[in-house]
């Protein structure tokens, strides 16, 4: 199976919200986007309306996740730098 076929297989298994997120990321990879533009788009994403229990779980997960990586390091790890 080619990498493209595998990617298509993964996309077909995702729920619609994650397909939209994957599409957004993939579209960003087709053209150069400056760091400032990338951050603007990430920060302007619509808020997700979740119930109180889910919000509490998300806050706990964020608190437990530890260190994050920079945008530049992420781009290097994805082979985009």
PyMOL commands that set and color helices and strands:
alter all, ss='L'
color gray80, all
select helices_A, chain A and resi 3-13+16-30+35-43+52-64+71-77
alter helices_A, ss='H'
color red, helices_A
deselect
rebuild
show_as cartoon
